[in-house]
Amino acid sequence: MHSWLEPKYFAWLEQGLVVTLLLSACAGVCATLLGFVLAIARTARSAALARVAALYVFVFRNSPLLVQLMFWYFGAAALLPPDWMTWLNSAHGVSWGPFALHWPSFELLAGGIGLTCYTTAFIAEEFRAGMRGVSEAQAQAAAALGMGRLSALRYVILPQALRIATPPLAGQYMNLVKNSSLAMAIGVAELSYMSRQVDTETFKTFQAFGIATVFYVLTIAVIEVALVVWQRTGTRALSRGHA
């Protein structure tokens, strides 16, 4: 691959890959936590809370991600006070000895928020589907044993729901990696953005986007392998538990 492009341009693609991985990982973690909370809210006994959660899912699942990213980047910039925007666009950092954490650029922040909000709606539905896949008899048995609703949810329903939801959740994480490429529209220097920059500089379209495609495919493959390992580990643990 290095023979196709000068090392400088290959380094650009590597930098874009790092941004893609960080953006996807941060959005994935946040979306998983928020999606879990949203799924619980959708099954809550409070009708108002369940409706609000359902409305969130409806809005974010049925509007284009690109429009949402544009809203968080341009809309937020228009709605937030100028002083806030000045602070958000200023350099900030925290250091712990040799380690330093820098405040992300506004476009990266907007991209992360947009991807998180969008992915949360889909992950919430996967969690909810997993919970609905657990037999009602399981909840009834837990109640018969004297477990409260929260205890039954924690110890009986959620472990089974997580096993059911794991394959579709992995699919959502794969989609998140691919969807992160849309963040190039608001100036996030992720892999697709850097591929276009390399193409503009070198006119080597096949090499630039070919290497980017390989990076995307390898990233998706890693997620698929992690899913297989997770499923095999869970199956072995379940077999030992029944032995």
Secondary structure as UniProt FT lines:
FT   TURN            2..4
FT   HELIX           7..42
FT   HELIX           47..61
FT   HELIX           65..70
FT   HELIX           71..75
FT   HELIX           76..79
FT   HELIX           82..88
FT   STRAND          93..96
FT   TURN            97..98
FT   STRAND          99..102
FT   HELIX           106..132
FT   HELIX           136..144
FT   TURN            145..146
FT   HELIX           149..152
FT   HELIX           153..157
FT   HELIX           158..179
FT   HELIX           180..186
FT   HELIX           191..202
FT   HELIX           205..242
//
